[in-house]
Amino acid sequence: MLTDITEGVRKILVIHLGAEESSISKNAKLGPDLGADSLDVIEIAMSIEEAFNISVPDWVADQFVTVGDAISFVEAQIQHSR
């Protein structure tokens, strides 16, 4: 399990979207800024599940607008599981 949530989510986005890690800020929008489509978002959610050992329902993943949304969700799930 990754311990640095922000870094882990950014690495997942680099892998799936081919984005430069330096261009991935918490305010970056997955679609308009990083080029993610709905399938990309589902694949990103699946990678997040595997990396952080959490569950990300599709309806939650659909609500990820920014990188920060995904990071906040992961942080909340990890905090909740402790």
C-alpha positions in Angstrom: 0.0 0.0 0.0 1.3 3.4 -0.9 1.8 5.8 2.0 2.0 9.1 0.2 -1.4 9.5 -1.3 -0.8 12.5 -3.4 2.3 11.0 -5.0 0.6 7.7 -5.5 -2.4 9.2 -7.3 -0.2 11.4 -9.4 1.9 8.3 -10.5 -1.4 6.5 -11.4 -2.4 9.5 -13.6 1.0 9.5 -15.3 0.6 5.8 -16.1 -2.9 6.1 -17.4 -2.9 9.5 -19.1 0.7 9.9 -20.1 0.7 13.3 -18.4 3.8 14.9 -17.1 3.9 14.5 -13.4 4.9 18.2 -13.0 1.6 19.2 -14.7 -0.6 17.3 -12.3 -1.7 19.7 -9.6 -4.6 19.1 -7.2 -6.7 21.6 -9.1 -6.1 20.0 -12.5 -9.3 18.7 -14.0 -9.2 15.1 -15.1 -11.0 15.7 -18.4 -10.3 19.2 -19.7 -6.7 19.5 -18.3 -5.4 16.0 -18.4 -7.5 14.5 -21.2 -9.2 11.7 -19.3 -12.5 10.3 -20.7 -15.0 8.2 -18.7 -13.2 4.9 -19.4 -9.9 6.5 -18.2 -11.6 7.5 -15.0 -12.8 4.0 -14.3 -9.3 2.6 -15.1 -7.8 5.2 -12.8 -10.3 4.2 -10.0 -9.3 0.5 -10.4 -5.7 1.4 -10.1 -6.4 3.5 -7.0 -8.3 0.5 -5.5 -5.3 -1.8 -6.1 -2.7 0.7 -5.0 -4.4 1.8 -1.8 -6.4 -1.4 -1.0 -9.7 0.5 -0.9 -13.0 0.3 -2.8 -13.9 3.1 -5.3 -17.5 2.5 -6.6 -18.1 3.6 -10.2 -20.6 6.3 -9.1 -17.9 7.8 -6.9 -15.3 7.7 -9.6 -17.7 9.5 -11.9 -17.7 12.4 -9.5 -13.9 12.9 -9.6 -13.6 16.2 -11.4 -10.2 17.2 -10.2 -7.1 15.4 -9.1 -7.8 16.8 -5.6 -11.2 15.1 -5.6 -9.5 11.7 -6.1 -6.9 12.4 -3.5 -9.5 13.6 -1.0 -11.5 10.4 -1.5 -8.5 8.2 -1.0 -7.5 10.1 2.2 -11.1 9.8 3.6 -11.3 6.1 2.9 -7.9 5.4 4.5 -8.8 7.5 7.5 -12.1 5.7 7.8 -10.5 2.3 7.7 -8.2 3.1 10.6 
